[in-house]
Amino acid sequence: MKEKIRVLYVEDDEEWRAGISHFFSGHDSIELYACVSSIAECFEVLQDLPADIVVMDILLGDARETGLDATLDITTQYPAVKVIMLSSLDDNDDVFNDAFLNGAYDYLYKYDFEKLPQAIEEAMNHEASKFGARLKKLVYEKKKSLMSSGDRELLLMLMNGMTQAQIANEQHVSLAAVKKHVSRIMKKFNWERSSIELAVKCYKWGLLDAERED
């Protein structure tokens, strides 16, 4: 007997969790084996009960992390797991593009949730999505073009735990100059969280490796 595709659903809306659980109840080839409401719960489940596919919402009620952040970490830590975004954000190109940069296999809008079984089966049967790899490269190149070698050097220092004062001392410039440089980088990426979080994100995206070839 063919084993069912094991699917984990991450969604903070209780009604959506119940609805999707009911939708897949008794499905011939797909087992929705867990529904969780947070990123922390998602990784707890993945550690104990590996999934084939994670269906991921983007807005999870967490001010510091989103489903996009979780997707990047899943595809980094569990490369065999494919992530399908299921989101109500249907008018935000930046979110759509970042989903694929972060490693998403596919992106569906919630009003198209009935397409989930087809998307899940396609993800299991094909190593790469129709356009995901190409879009990921395009978004990567776009973000890479925003950065100078000096930007990469500064973000690497931040990621390695240096304070802005230490960076100023290391580079023999004023603290004000370092703060201004950090502010410029954050504006380039339209980033509203901390500069250290941006540095870590850019590292995970591969943007801090000046020699990377794609």
DRENPA-3360 file (N, C-alpha, C; in nm, 2 decimals, always signed):
BEGIN
1 = MKEKIRVL = +0.08/-0.12/+0.00/+0.00/+0.00/+0.00/+0.09/+0.13/+0.00 ~ +0.06/+0.22/-0.09/+0.14/+0.34/-0.10/+0.12/+0.43/+0.02 ~ +0.23/+0.48/+0.08/+0.23/+0.56/+0.19/+0.17/+0.70/+0.15 ~ +0.09/+0.76/+0.24/+0.04/+0.89/+0.22/+0.15/+1.00/+0.24 ~ +0.12/+1.11/+0.17/+0.21/+1.22/+0.18/+0.18/+1.29/+0.32 ~ +0.29/+1.31/+0.39/+0.27/+1.36/+0.53/+0.28/+1.51/+0.53 ~ +0.17/+1.58/+0.57/+0.17/+1.72/+0.56/+0.15/+1.79/+0.70 ~ +0.22/+1.89/+0.73/+0.21/+1.97/+0.85/+0.16/+2.11/+0.81;
9 = YVEDDEEW = +0.06/+2.15/+0.88/+0.00/+2.28/+0.85/+0.02/+2.38/+0.96 ~ +0.08/+2.50/+0.93/+0.11/+2.60/+1.03/+0.02/+2.72/+1.00 ~ -0.07/+2.75/+1.10/-0.17/+2.86/+1.08/-0.22/+2.90/+1.22 ~ -0.21/+3.03/+1.24/-0.26/+3.08/+1.38/-0.41/+3.10/+1.39 ~ -0.48/+3.09/+1.28/-0.62/+3.11/+1.28/-0.69/+2.97/+1.30 ~ -0.76/+2.96/+1.42/-0.82/+2.83/+1.46/-0.92/+2.78/+1.35 ~ -1.00/+2.88/+1.30/-1.10/+2.84/+1.20/-1.03/+2.78/+1.07 ~ -0.92/+2.84/+1.03/-0.85/+2.78/+0.91/-0.79/+2.65/+0.94;
17 = RAGISHFF = -0.74/+2.63/+1.06/-0.68/+2.50/+1.10/-0.79/+2.39/+1.09 ~ -0.91/+2.43/+1.15/-1.02/+2.33/+1.15/-1.07/+2.31/+1.01 ~ -1.08/+2.41/+0.93/-1.13/+2.40/+0.80/-1.04/+2.31/+0.71 ~ -0.91/+2.34/+0.71/-0.81/+2.26/+0.63/-0.81/+2.12/+0.68 ~ -0.81/+2.10/+0.81/-0.81/+1.96/+0.87/-0.93/+1.88/+0.82 ~ -1.05/+1.95/+0.81/-1.17/+1.88/+0.76/-1.16/+1.86/+0.61 ~ -1.10/+1.95/+0.54/-1.08/+1.94/+0.39/-1.00/+1.82/+0.36 ~ -0.90/+1.78/+0.44/-0.81/+1.67/+0.41/-0.86/+1.54/+0.48;
25 = SGHDSIEL = -0.96/+1.55/+0.56/-1.00/+1.43/+0.63/-1.04/+1.32/+0.53 ~ -0.98/+1.20/+0.55/-1.01/+1.09/+0.46/-0.95/+1.10/+0.32 ~ -0.86/+1.19/+0.30/-0.80/+1.20/+0.16/-0.72/+1.07/+0.13 ~ -0.73/+1.03/+0.01/-0.67/+0.90/-0.03/-0.52/+0.90/-0.02 ~ -0.45/+1.01/-0.06/-0.31/+1.01/-0.07/-0.24/+1.11/+0.02 ~ -0.31/+1.20/+0.09/-0.25/+1.30/+0.18/-0.30/+1.28/+0.32 ~ -0.20/+1.28/+0.41/-0.23/+1.28/+0.55/-0.19/+1.41/+0.62 ~ -0.29/+1.49/+0.66/-0.26/+1.61/+0.74/-0.24/+1.56/+0.89;
33 = YACVSSIA = -0.11/+1.53/+0.92/-0.08/+1.46/+1.05/-0.07/+1.56/+1.16 ~ -0.06/+1.69/+1.14/-0.04/+1.79/+1.25/-0.08/+1.93/+1.20 ~ -0.15/+2.00/+1.28/-0.18/+2.14/+1.26/-0.13/+2.22/+1.38 ~ -0.05/+2.32/+1.36/+0.00/+2.39/+1.47/-0.02/+2.54/+1.45 ~ -0.01/+2.62/+1.55/-0.04/+2.76/+1.54/+0.08/+2.85/+1.55 ~ +0.20/+2.80/+1.57/+0.32/+2.89/+1.58/+0.44/+2.82/+1.52 ~ +0.54/+2.91/+1.50/+0.67/+2.86/+1.44/+0.74/+2.76/+1.54 ~ +0.73/+2.80/+1.66/+0.80/+2.71/+1.76/+0.74/+2.57/+1.76;
41 = ECFEVLQD = +0.60/+2.56/+1.75/+0.54/+2.43/+1.75/+0.57/+2.36/+1.62 ~ +0.59/+2.43/+1.51/+0.62/+2.37/+1.38/+0.75/+2.30/+1.39 ~ +0.86/+2.36/+1.45/+0.99/+2.30/+1.46/+0.99/+2.19/+1.57 ~ +0.91/+2.19/+1.67/+0.89/+2.08/+1.76/+0.84/+1.96/+1.69 ~ +0.74/+1.98/+1.61/+0.68/+1.87/+1.53/+0.78/+1.81/+1.43 ~ +0.85/+1.90/+1.36/+0.94/+1.85/+1.26/+1.06/+1.77/+1.32 ~ +1.10/+1.81/+1.44/+1.20/+1.74/+1.51/+1.16/+1.60/+1.55 ~ +1.04/+1.58/+1.59/+0.99/+1.45/+1.63/+0.92/+1.37/+1.53;
49 = LPADIVVM = +0.85/+1.44/+1.44/+0.77/+1.37/+1.33/+0.79/+1.44/+1.20 ~ +0.89/+1.40/+1.12/+0.92/+1.46/+1.00/+0.81/+1.47/+0.90 ~ +0.80/+1.58/+0.83/+0.69/+1.60/+0.72/+0.76/+1.58/+0.59 ~ +0.67/+1.55/+0.49/+0.71/+1.57/+0.35/+0.69/+1.71/+0.30 ~ +0.57/+1.76/+0.34/+0.53/+1.90/+0.30/+0.49/+1.98/+0.42 ~ +0.53/+2.10/+0.42/+0.48/+2.20/+0.52/+0.39/+2.30/+0.45 ~ +0.27/+2.32/+0.49/+0.18/+2.42/+0.44/+0.19/+2.54/+0.54 ~ +0.24/+2.65/+0.49/+0.27/+2.76/+0.58/+0.20/+2.89/+0.56;
57 = DILLGDAR = +0.13/+2.94/+0.66/+0.08/+3.08/+0.65/+0.19/+3.18/+0.67 ~ +0.17/+3.30/+0.63/+0.27/+3.40/+0.65/+0.26/+3.48/+0.77 ~ +0.14/+3.53/+0.80/+0.12/+3.61/+0.92/+0.07/+3.52/+1.03 ~ +0.16/+3.50/+1.13/+0.13/+3.40/+1.24/+0.12/+3.47/+1.38 ~ +0.08/+3.60/+1.38/+0.06/+3.66/+1.51/+0.19/+3.69/+1.59 ~ +0.30/+3.67/+1.52/+0.43/+3.69/+1.59/+0.50/+3.82/+1.53 ~ +0.52/+3.91/+1.62/+0.57/+4.04/+1.57/+0.72/+4.03/+1.52 ~ +0.79/+3.93/+1.57/+0.93/+3.92/+1.53/+0.96/+3.82/+1.42;
65 = ETGLDATL = +0.87/+3.72/+1.40/+0.90/+3.62/+1.30/+0.77/+3.59/+1.22 ~ +0.78/+3.56/+1.09/+0.67/+3.53/+1.01/+0.69/+3.40/+0.94 ~ +0.59/+3.36/+0.87/+0.60/+3.23/+0.80/+0.72/+3.23/+0.69 ~ +0.75/+3.35/+0.65/+0.87/+3.36/+0.56/+0.99/+3.33/+0.63 ~ +1.01/+3.38/+0.75/+1.13/+3.34/+0.83/+1.13/+3.19/+0.85 ~ +1.02/+3.14/+0.89/+1.02/+2.99/+0.92/+1.05/+2.91/+0.79 ~ +1.00/+2.96/+0.68/+1.03/+2.89/+0.55/+1.18/+2.88/+0.52 ~ +1.25/+2.99/+0.54/+1.39/+2.99/+0.52/+1.46/+2.90/+0.62;
73 = DITTQYPA = +1.42/+2.89/+0.74/+1.48/+2.80/+0.84/+1.45/+2.66/+0.81 ~ +1.33/+2.63/+0.77/+1.29/+2.49/+0.73/+1.37/+2.44/+0.61 ~ +1.38/+2.52/+0.51/+1.45/+2.48/+0.39/+1.60/+2.47/+0.41 ~ +1.65/+2.54/+0.51/+1.79/+2.53/+0.55/+1.82/+2.41/+0.63 ~ +1.74/+2.39/+0.73/+1.76/+2.28/+0.83/+1.70/+2.15/+0.79 ~ +1.60/+2.15/+0.70/+1.53/+2.03/+0.66/+1.52/+2.03/+0.50 ~ +1.63/+2.02/+0.43/+1.63/+2.04/+0.29/+1.53/+1.95/+0.21 ~ +1.50/+1.83/+0.27/+1.41/+1.74/+0.20/+1.26/+1.78/+0.21;
81 = VKVIMLSS = +1.24/+1.87/+0.30/+1.10/+1.91/+0.33/+1.07/+2.03/+0.23 ~ +0.95/+2.02/+0.16/+0.91/+2.13/+0.07/+0.80/+2.21/+0.14 ~ +0.81/+2.34/+0.12/+0.71/+2.43/+0.18/+0.62/+2.50/+0.08 ~ +0.49/+2.49/+0.11/+0.39/+2.56/+0.02/+0.33/+2.67/+0.10 ~ +0.34/+2.79/+0.06/+0.28/+2.90/+0.13/+0.13/+2.90/+0.10 ~ +0.05/+2.93/+0.20/-0.10/+2.94/+0.18/-0.13/+3.07/+0.25 ~ -0.16/+3.18/+0.18/-0.17/+3.31/+0.24/-0.28/+3.39/+0.19 ~ -0.33/+3.48/+0.27/-0.43/+3.58/+0.23/-0.37/+3.70/+0.17;
89 = LDDNDDVF = -0.24/+3.71/+0.17/-0.17/+3.83/+0.11/-0.16/+3.81/-0.04 ~ -0.26/+3.86/-0.11/-0.26/+3.84/-0.25/-0.23/+3.96/-0.34 ~ -0.18/+4.07/-0.27/-0.15/+4.19/-0.35/-0.01/+4.25/-0.31 ~ +0.08/+4.16/-0.26/+0.21/+4.20/-0.22/+0.32/+4.13/-0.29 ~ +0.37/+4.19/-0.39/+0.47/+4.12/-0.48/+0.60/+4.10/-0.40 ~ +0.63/+4.19/-0.31/+0.76/+4.16/-0.23/+0.75/+4.04/-0.14 ~ +0.63/+4.02/-0.08/+0.61/+3.90/+0.00/+0.62/+3.77/-0.09 ~ +0.55/+3.78/-0.20/+0.55/+3.67/-0.30/+0.69/+3.63/-0.34;
97 = NDAFLNGA = +0.77/+3.73/-0.38/+0.91/+3.71/-0.42/+1.00/+3.66/-0.31 ~ +0.98/+3.72/-0.19/+1.06/+3.67/-0.08/+1.03/+3.53/-0.04 ~ +0.91/+3.49/-0.06/+0.87/+3.35/-0.03/+0.96/+3.25/-0.11 ~ +0.98/+3.28/-0.23/+1.06/+3.19/-0.32/+1.21/+3.21/-0.29 ~ +1.26/+3.33/-0.26/+1.39/+3.35/-0.21/+1.42/+3.27/-0.09 ~ +1.32/+3.26/+0.00/+1.34/+3.18/+0.12/+1.32/+3.03/+0.10 ~ +1.30/+2.99/-0.02/+1.30/+2.84/-0.05/+1.16/+2.78/-0.06 ~ +1.05/+2.86/-0.07/+0.92/+2.80/-0.09/+0.91/+2.73/-0.22;
105 = YDYLYKYD = +0.84/+2.62/-0.22/+0.82/+2.54/-0.34/+0.71/+2.60/-0.43 ~ +0.60/+2.65/-0.36/+0.49/+2.70/-0.43/+0.42/+2.80/-0.33 ~ +0.33/+2.88/-0.39/+0.26/+2.99/-0.32/+0.12/+2.99/-0.37 ~ +0.02/+2.96/-0.28/-0.12/+2.97/-0.31/-0.19/+3.07/-0.22 ~ -0.29/+3.13/-0.28/-0.38/+3.22/-0.20/-0.49/+3.14/-0.13 ~ -0.53/+3.19/-0.02/-0.63/+3.12/+0.06/-0.76/+3.10/-0.02 ~ -0.79/+3.19/-0.11/-0.92/+3.17/-0.18/-0.90/+3.06/-0.29 ~ -0.78/+3.01/-0.31/-0.75/+2.90/-0.40/-0.71/+2.77/-0.32;
113 = FEKLPQAI = -0.76/+2.76/-0.19/-0.71/+2.65/-0.11/-0.75/+2.51/-0.17 ~ -0.85/+2.51/-0.25/-0.89/+2.38/-0.31/-0.78/+2.32/-0.40 ~ -0.69/+2.41/-0.44/-0.58/+2.36/-0.53/-0.46/+2.30/-0.45 ~ -0.48/+2.30/-0.31/-0.37/+2.24/-0.23/-0.34/+2.10/-0.26 ~ -0.43/+2.01/-0.27/-0.40/+1.87/-0.30/-0.31/+1.86/-0.43 ~ -0.35/+1.93/-0.53/-0.27/+1.92/-0.65/-0.13/+1.98/-0.63 ~ -0.12/+2.09/-0.56/+0.01/+2.15/-0.53/+0.10/+2.05/-0.45 ~ +0.04/+1.99/-0.35/+0.11/+1.90/-0.26/+0.16/+1.78/-0.34;
121 = EEAMNHEA = +0.08/+1.72/-0.43/+0.12/+1.60/-0.51/+0.23/+1.64/-0.61 ~ +0.22/+1.76/-0.67/+0.32/+1.81/-0.76/+0.45/+1.82/-0.69 ~ +0.45/+1.88/-0.57/+0.57/+1.90/-0.49/+0.64/+1.76/-0.46 ~ +0.56/+1.66/-0.43/+0.62/+1.53/-0.41/+0.67/+1.46/-0.53 ~ +0.61/+1.49/-0.64/+0.65/+1.42/-0.77/+0.76/+1.49/-0.85 ~ +0.78/+1.62/-0.82/+0.88/+1.70/-0.89/+0.98/+1.76/-0.80 ~ +1.11/+1.75/-0.83/+1.21/+1.80/-0.74/+1.21/+1.96/-0.73 ~ +1.18/+2.02/-0.85/+1.17/+2.17/-0.85/+1.04/+2.21/-0.90;
129 = SKFGARLK = +0.99/+2.32/-0.86/+0.86/+2.38/-0.91/+0.88/+2.44/-1.04 ~ +0.77/+2.47/-1.11/+0.78/+2.52/-1.24/+0.86/+2.65/-1.26 ~ +0.85/+2.74/-1.16/+0.91/+2.87/-1.17/+0.99/+2.91/-1.04 ~ +0.98/+2.83/-0.94/+1.04/+2.86/-0.81/+1.19/+2.89/-0.82 ~ +1.27/+2.80/-0.88/+1.41/+2.82/-0.89/+1.45/+2.94/-0.97 ~ +1.38/+2.97/-1.08/+1.41/+3.08/-1.16/+1.38/+3.21/-1.08 ~ +1.26/+3.21/-1.02/+1.22/+3.33/-0.94/+1.32/+3.35/-0.82 ~ +1.36/+3.25/-0.76/+1.45/+3.26/-0.65/+1.58/+3.33/-0.69;
137 = KLVYEKKK = +1.63/+3.28/-0.81/+1.75/+3.34/-0.86/+1.74/+3.49/-0.89 ~ +1.62/+3.52/-0.96/+1.60/+3.66/-0.99/+1.59/+3.75/-0.87 ~ +1.52/+3.70/-0.77/+1.51/+3.78/-0.64/+1.64/+3.80/-0.57 ~ +1.72/+3.68/-0.57/+1.85/+3.69/-0.51/+1.94/+3.79/-0.58 ~ +1.94/+3.79/-0.72/+2.02/+3.88/-0.79/+1.98/+4.03/-0.77 ~ +1.85/+4.05/-0.75/+1.80/+4.18/-0.73/+1.85/+4.23/-0.59 ~ +1.84/+4.15/-0.49/+1.88/+4.19/-0.36/+2.03/+4.20/-0.35 ~ +2.10/+4.11/-0.42/+2.25/+4.12/-0.43/+2.29/+4.25/-0.49;
145 = SLMSSGDR = +2.22/+4.30/-0.59/+2.26/+4.43/-0.66/+2.24/+4.55/-0.57 ~ +2.17/+4.53/-0.46/+2.15/+4.64/-0.36/+2.27/+4.67/-0.28 ~ +2.36/+4.56/-0.27/+2.47/+4.57/-0.17/+2.60/+4.60/-0.23 ~ +2.68/+4.68/-0.16/+2.82/+4.71/-0.20/+2.91/+4.61/-0.12 ~ +3.03/+4.61/-0.15/+3.13/+4.53/-0.07/+3.13/+4.58/+0.07 ~ +3.12/+4.71/+0.09/+3.12/+4.77/+0.22/+3.00/+4.74/+0.30 ~ +2.89/+4.73/+0.23/+2.76/+4.68/+0.30/+2.78/+4.54/+0.35 ~ +2.84/+4.45/+0.27/+2.86/+4.31/+0.31/+2.95/+4.31/+0.43;
153 = ELLLMLMN = +3.06/+4.38/+0.42/+3.16/+4.38/+0.53/+3.09/+4.43/+0.66 ~ +3.01/+4.53/+0.66/+2.95/+4.58/+0.78/+2.85/+4.48/+0.83 ~ +2.77/+4.42/+0.75/+2.67/+4.32/+0.79/+2.74/+4.20/+0.85 ~ +2.85/+4.16/+0.79/+2.92/+4.05/+0.85/+2.97/+4.08/+0.99 ~ +3.02/+4.20/+1.01/+3.06/+4.24/+1.14/+2.95/+4.23/+1.24 ~ +2.83/+4.28/+1.20/+2.71/+4.28/+1.29/+2.67/+4.14/+1.32 ~ +2.67/+4.05/+1.22/+2.63/+3.91/+1.24/+2.73/+3.84/+1.33 ~ +2.85/+3.88/+1.33/+2.95/+3.82/+1.42/+2.96/+3.88/+1.56;
161 = GMTQAQIA = +2.86/+3.96/+1.59/+2.85/+4.01/+1.72/+2.91/+4.14/+1.76 ~ +2.97/+4.21/+1.66/+3.03/+4.33/+1.69/+2.93/+4.44/+1.71 ~ +2.95/+4.53/+1.80/+2.86/+4.65/+1.82/+2.90/+4.75/+1.72 ~ +2.81/+4.85/+1.70/+2.84/+4.96/+1.61/+2.96/+5.04/+1.66 ~ +2.98/+5.05/+1.79/+3.09/+5.12/+1.84/+3.22/+5.05/+1.81 ~ +3.22/+4.92/+1.82/+3.34/+4.84/+1.79/+3.37/+4.84/+1.64 ~ +3.26/+4.85/+1.56/+3.28/+4.86/+1.41/+3.35/+4.99/+1.38 ~ +3.30/+5.10/+1.44/+3.36/+5.23/+1.42/+3.51/+5.23/+1.46;
169 = NEQHVSLA = +3.54/+5.17/+1.57/+3.68/+5.16/+1.61/+3.76/+5.08/+1.51 ~ +3.71/+4.97/+1.47/+3.77/+4.88/+1.37/+3.80/+4.95/+1.24 ~ +3.70/+5.03/+1.19/+3.72/+5.09/+1.06/+3.77/+5.23/+1.07 ~ +3.80/+5.28/+1.19/+3.86/+5.41/+1.21/+3.77/+5.52/+1.16 ~ +3.64/+5.51/+1.19/+3.54/+5.61/+1.15/+3.46/+5.65/+1.27 ~ +3.38/+5.75/+1.26/+3.30/+5.79/+1.38/+3.18/+5.69/+1.39 ~ +3.13/+5.68/+1.51/+3.01/+5.60/+1.54/+2.89/+5.66/+1.46 ~ +2.88/+5.79/+1.44/+2.77/+5.84/+1.36/+2.78/+5.79/+1.22;
177 = AVKKHVSR = +2.90/+5.78/+1.16/+2.92/+5.73/+1.03/+2.87/+5.59/+1.01 ~ +2.90/+5.50/+1.11/+2.85/+5.37/+1.11/+2.70/+5.36/+1.12 ~ +2.64/+5.44/+1.21/+2.50/+5.44/+1.22/+2.43/+5.49/+1.09 ~ +2.49/+5.58/+1.03/+2.44/+5.63/+0.90/+2.45/+5.52/+0.79 ~ +2.56/+5.45/+0.79/+2.57/+5.34/+0.70/+2.47/+5.23/+0.72 ~ +2.45/+5.19/+0.85/+2.35/+5.09/+0.88/+2.21/+5.14/+0.84 ~ +2.18/+5.26/+0.86/+2.05/+5.32/+0.82/+2.03/+5.31/+0.67 ~ +2.14/+5.34/+0.59/+2.12/+5.33/+0.45/+2.09/+5.19/+0.40;
185 = IMKKFNWE = +2.16/+5.09/+0.46/+2.14/+4.95/+0.43/+2.00/+4.91/+0.46 ~ +1.95/+4.95/+0.57/+1.81/+4.91/+0.61/+1.71/+4.97/+0.52 ~ +1.74/+5.09/+0.47/+1.64/+5.15/+0.38/+1.65/+5.08/+0.24 ~ +1.76/+5.04/+0.20/+1.77/+4.96/+0.08/+1.68/+4.84/+0.08 ~ +1.68/+4.77/+0.19/+1.60/+4.65/+0.20/+1.46/+4.67/+0.26 ~ +1.43/+4.80/+0.28/+1.30/+4.83/+0.34/+1.28/+4.75/+0.47 ~ +1.38/+4.75/+0.55/+1.38/+4.66/+0.67/+1.34/+4.74/+0.79 ~ +1.25/+4.69/+0.87/+1.20/+4.75/+0.99/+1.24/+4.69/+1.12;
193 = RSSIELAV = +1.30/+4.57/+1.11/+1.35/+4.51/+1.24/+1.49/+4.55/+1.26 ~ +1.56/+4.48/+1.35/+1.69/+4.52/+1.39/+1.80/+4.49/+1.28 ~ +1.91/+4.57/+1.29/+2.01/+4.55/+1.19/+2.08/+4.42/+1.20 ~ +2.09/+4.36/+1.32/+2.14/+4.23/+1.34/+2.06/+4.12/+1.27 ~ +1.92/+4.14/+1.28/+1.83/+4.04/+1.22/+1.85/+4.05/+1.07 ~ +1.87/+4.17/+1.01/+1.89/+4.19/+0.87/+2.02/+4.12/+0.83 ~ +2.13/+4.13/+0.91/+2.26/+4.07/+0.88/+2.24/+3.92/+0.88 ~ +2.17/+3.86/+0.97/+2.15/+3.72/+0.98/+2.07/+3.67/+0.86;
201 = KCYKWGLL = +1.97/+3.75/+0.82/+1.89/+3.71/+0.71/+1.97/+3.72/+0.58 ~ +2.05/+3.82/+0.56/+2.13/+3.83/+0.44/+2.23/+3.71/+0.44 ~ +2.28/+3.67/+0.55/+2.37/+3.56/+0.56/+2.30/+3.43/+0.51 ~ +2.18/+3.41/+0.56/+2.11/+3.29/+0.52/+2.07/+3.29/+0.37 ~ +2.05/+3.41/+0.32/+2.02/+3.42/+0.18/+2.14/+3.40/+0.09 ~ +2.26/+3.41/+0.15/+2.38/+3.40/+0.07/+2.44/+3.53/+0.02 ~ +2.38/+3.64/+0.07/+2.42/+3.77/+0.01/+2.55/+3.82/+0.07 ~ +2.60/+3.76/+0.18/+2.72/+3.81/+0.24/+2.85/+3.74/+0.18;
209 = DAERED = +2.82/+3.65/+0.09/+2.94/+3.58/+0.03/+2.96/+3.65/-0.11 ~ +3.06/+3.73/-0.11/+3.08/+3.81/-0.23/+3.12/+3.72/-0.35 ~ +3.17/+3.60/-0.32/+3.22/+3.51/-0.43/+3.12/+3.41/-0.48 ~ +2.99/+3.42/-0.42/+2.89/+3.32/-0.45/+2.86/+3.32/-0.60 ~ +2.85/+3.21/-0.66/+2.81/+3.19/-0.80/+2.68/+3.11/-0.81 ~ +2.59/+3.16/-0.89/+2.46/+3.08/-0.91/+2.44/+3.05/-1.06;
% end
